[in-house]
Amino acid sequence: MEARKRVGVNIQRLRRERELSQEELGARAKVHQTYLSQVESAKRNPSVDVLERIADALKVDISELFKG
């Protein structure tokens, strides 16, 4: 699986495990819900800064986004 798709799948899985909507996670990570949706569906290639904010909002180490 390509890295962008793996990251998107992991973000979506972690978000759902925490019972967060895309809107809630987006607000916590300071990204728009539409952008987050595109990251989860591998349509966007987020920067390391954005991935770090998403990981912080999910309360995981950034490496968790790349597992699998």
C-alpha positions as CSV (number, residue, x, y, z in Angstrom):
1,M,0.0,0.0,0.0
2,E,1.4,3.4,-0.9
3,A,2.3,5.7,2.0
4,R,-0.4,8.3,1.3
5,K,-3.1,5.7,1.4
6,R,-1.7,4.0,4.5
7,V,-1.6,7.3,6.3
8,G,-5.2,8.1,5.3
9,V,-6.5,4.6,6.4
10,N,-4.6,5.0,9.8
11,I,-6.0,8.5,10.4
12,Q,-9.5,7.3,9.7
13,R,-9.1,4.2,11.9
14,L,-7.7,6.2,14.8
15,R,-10.4,8.9,14.5
16,R,-13.2,6.3,14.5
17,E,-11.6,4.5,17.5
18,R,-11.8,7.8,19.4
19,E,-15.4,8.3,18.2
20,L,-14.5,11.7,16.6
21,S,-16.1,13.1,13.5
22,Q,-14.0,14.6,10.8
23,E,-15.2,18.0,11.9
24,E,-14.1,17.4,15.5
25,L,-10.7,16.1,14.5
26,G,-10.3,18.9,12.0
27,A,-11.0,21.5,14.7
28,R,-8.5,19.9,17.1
29,A,-5.8,19.7,14.4
30,K,-6.6,23.1,12.9
31,V,-7.4,21.8,9.5
32,H,-10.7,22.1,7.5
33,Q,-13.0,19.0,7.5
34,T,-12.9,18.9,3.7
35,Y,-9.0,18.8,3.8
36,L,-9.1,16.0,6.4
37,S,-11.6,14.0,4.3
38,Q,-9.2,14.3,1.3
39,V,-6.3,13.2,3.5
40,E,-8.2,10.2,4.7
41,S,-9.1,9.2,1.1
42,A,-5.5,9.7,-0.1
43,K,-6.5,12.6,-2.4
44,R,-4.2,15.1,-0.5
45,N,-0.6,14.8,0.4
46,P,-0.3,16.5,3.8
47,S,2.8,18.2,5.1
48,V,4.7,16.8,8.0
49,D,3.4,19.8,10.1
50,V,-0.2,18.9,9.3
51,L,0.5,15.2,10.1
52,E,2.0,16.2,13.4
53,R,-1.0,18.3,14.3
54,I,-3.3,15.4,13.4
55,A,-1.3,13.0,15.5
56,D,-1.3,15.4,18.4
57,A,-5.1,15.8,18.1
58,L,-5.4,12.0,18.1
59,K,-3.0,11.7,21.0
60,V,-0.6,9.4,19.2
61,D,3.0,9.5,18.1
62,I,3.3,10.6,14.4
63,S,4.8,7.2,13.6
64,E,1.4,5.6,14.3
65,L,0.1,7.2,11.1
66,F,2.6,5.3,9.0
67,K,2.1,1.8,10.5
68,G,0.9,-1.1,8.5
